[in-house]
Amino acid sequence: MSNSPTRSRALPLVLTAAVAGGLGLGAVALAGRSPSAPEVAGAPEQVQDPATSPTPSATSGADRSAPPADDAAPRIAFFGDSLTVGVGAPPERGYAWQTAEQLGWPIAVVEGVSGSGFLASGAGRPMPDRVAAVVASDPDVVVVAGGTNDAFQGYAPTEVGAAAGELLGDLRAADPDLAILVLGPFPTTLETATGLDPVSDAVRAAADAVGAEFVDARDLLLSAGAGPEEWEQYISADGVHPNEAGYGVMADALVAELRTLVG
């Protein structure tokens, strides 16, 4: 797997939802179904914010049925919050499953806890405290998506960056050849969507430090080619999270990034 310096790219086709009293911009879009039988980890949600929902965030040890994956394909793990869990879409139709399905890669684990982040515990524990579960799944590739809930809850960018660095450093130490893609936090205000976002920049720096691929959610947001009226078709009934179609748009974009990363 590659250990090359971080490359930041704009992903095509992104969706957003207006949340938090009309001030926040919610993350959106990513969906899917696994080509193998993944382990799913997580905890019921208790925190309401741009990356959470009042439904359970994940179930553990559930049996899955899906087409078999190529035995030689890399095993991929997904690590994050309620967007990783796929809140807002039917079971196994979040971005993790659709991304893996399109790639034909088996899922090692979906380790998502609603409301969590690099510092935020949400309905369970902060992400750095859950690294062991990801490592234990023996992945070749990990998608780390976090920081949105940290920004929403007002954690200082320096603290978020330090926690992200701890998490990514632990992943790299566990497997120096691990391919890591970091999806940065989605903007929580209009200002951070269109200008500087110190939390995103701190997470980017943490990714740079371990040679991980960084995908800027702001680029993803600003590259959208549709207006709010059209975005509505991609937002779930909770008005915050993507629906199945919305998650599918993000999966399409991540697939291209992951193919380039793994080569």
N, C-alpha and C positions, 0 to 999 in steps of 0.2 A: 504494500500500500504506500501511497505517496506521503512524504514528509516535507513537501515543498512549501515555500512561504505562502501565506494567506493570499487568496485572490478574491476580491469583492466584485460582485456582478449584480446587475439589475435583472430581475426575473420578469418575463413578460406576463401580462394578464393577471392583475391582482384585484381584489375586491375589498371594500371596507364597509363598516357599519358605524353610524353615529351613536355614541353611548355616553354614559356618565353625565346626565343632565344637559346634553347637547354640547359638552365641551370636549369629551373624549372621542378618539377615533379608534374603533375596535379592530383588532386583527381579523383577517378573514381568509377563507379559501384554502383548502387542501383536503383530499378525500381518498377513500379506497377500500380494497379488500385484499387480504393476504394470499400469496400463492402457496403458503404452507401453514402449518399449525403453530401459531406463535403463542408464547406466554404473554399474559397481560397483567400488569401490576398497577396498583393505585389505591385510592381511598375515596370514600364518599366526599362530595364537596360541601363546604360550609361557608366559603367566602364568595361574595358577589363582587365581580370586577370585570374588566374587559376581556379576561381570558378564563372566565368561570361560568358555571351554570348551576341551577338548583337540582340537577340530576346527578346520580353517582358518576364519579370520574372514571372508574374502571372496575373490572372484576378480576380476581386472581385465579389462576389455574383453570380457566375455562377451556373446554374442548372446542376446536375449530375445525371446520371442514372446508378444504380448498384444493384446487389442482396442485399436484406435486411440482416442486421447483427443481430446476437443474441442480444435480448434486454438486457441480463444480461452481455454482453461483455463490457470490459472497453472502454471508449472513448479515442482515441489517437490523440494528436496534434503533428505536425512537424514544427520546428522552425529553420530557417537558411537562407542560401543564394541561389544561382542558382541551386545547387545540390538538395536542398530541393524542389525547384520549378520543377525540372526535365528537365532543359534545355538540349537539345540534343535528347530527346525522344518525341514521339507523346504525345498529351494531355492526362493527367491522366495515363501515363506510366512511371513516375519517381519512385524513390525508395519509396516515401511516400505511393503512392497508392498500389504498389505491396506488400509492407510490411503489410499494413492494410488488404489487400485482403487475403494474406496467413494466417494471424492471425484470420480473421473473425471478426475484431474489427471495429466499426464505426469511421470514421475520424471526429474529432471535428473541426479542422482547419489545413490548410497548410499555414503557415505564412512565406513566403520566399520572399526575395528581393535580386535580383542579385547584386553582388559586395559588399554586406554588410557583417559586422562582428560584433564583440563585440565593436569595435570602428569605423570601416569603415562604412560610410553611403551608399556607392554604389549608387544605383538608387533611394534610398529612405532615410531611417533613420537607424542608428545603431540598433542592436538587442535589447539592454536594453530599448530603447525608444518604442519598440513594444510589450513589455511584456503584457500590458493591453489587447491587442487583443487576445493573447493566453489565458490569464486567463478568459476573457469573454466567450470563447468557452466552458468553463466548462469541461476540460479534466480530465481523471483519470491518464493518462500517457502522458509525453511529451518527444520527442526526440529533443534535442538541438544540432545542428551541426554548429559550427562556429570556427573562428580563422584563416582559410586559407587566407582570404583576408586581415586580419590584418597583418599576417606575410609577405604576398607578398608586402604590402605597407610599410613595415618597422617600424611598431609600436613597441615600446619597450615591451618585455615580461611582465615586471611588470605592465605596463599600461593595457595590454590585460588581464592579470590575475585579476586585480582589476575590470575591466569592466565585465568580466565573472562572478566574484563573486557577483557583484551588480545584474546582471540578475538572477543568480541562487538563490540568497537570496530573491529576490522579488517573484520568483515563489514559493519558499518554504514558505515564509510568507503568501502568498495568500492561500496556501493549504498545511498544514503540512503533509498530507497523500499522496500528489502527488508523483507518481513514476517518477523519472527523469533519463533519459539516456543521457549522454553527449558524442557525437562523436567528438573527438579532431580534430585539424586542420591537413590537409594533408600536407606532406612535400613540401616545395617550392624550395628546392635545394637538390642535391645529398647528401651533407653533413648532412643535417637534416633528410634525409631518412635513413641513415645508422649509424648515431651517435646521439649526443645530440641535442635536439630540445627544447630550452628554452621556446618558446611560448606554445608548447604542454604541457610541464611540468607545466607551469603557469595555464593553463586551467584545468589540472588534479588536481592541488592543490585547485582550486576553487570548483571543483566537490567534492573533499574530504570534504571540509568544510561544505557542506550541506547534506552529505550522499548520493550523487548521484552516479549512475553507470557511470564509465568512460571507453570508448572504444578508445584505442590508434590507430589512423590511421596509424602510422608507423608499428605497428604489422600487421595491415591489409595489408599494402603494401608489407612488407617483407615476408609474408606468401604465396604470390602468387606462384603457381606452374608452371607457363608458362612463356615463354620468350616474348620479345617485338613483335616478328612476330605474335604470337598468340593473343596478347592483341589487335591488330588492329581491330579485329572483334567486339570488345566491345566498340570502340570509335566512336562518332558521326562524322558527316562531318566537324564540326568545328575544329576537331583535339584536342580538350581539354576536352569536356564533354563526359560522357558515352552516349551510345545509349540505346535503350530499353533493349537489352540483357545484357548490362553492368550494368545498374541499377538493373536488376534482380539478379545478383550475389550478390550485396551488400544487397539487400532485404533478400535473403536467410540467410545471416549471421546475420542480425539484428533480424530476427524472433526468432532465437534461444536465443539471448541475452534477448529479451523482454519477452519471455516466462519464462525464469529463473527469471528475475527481478520481474515480477508480480506474478509468482507462481500460 
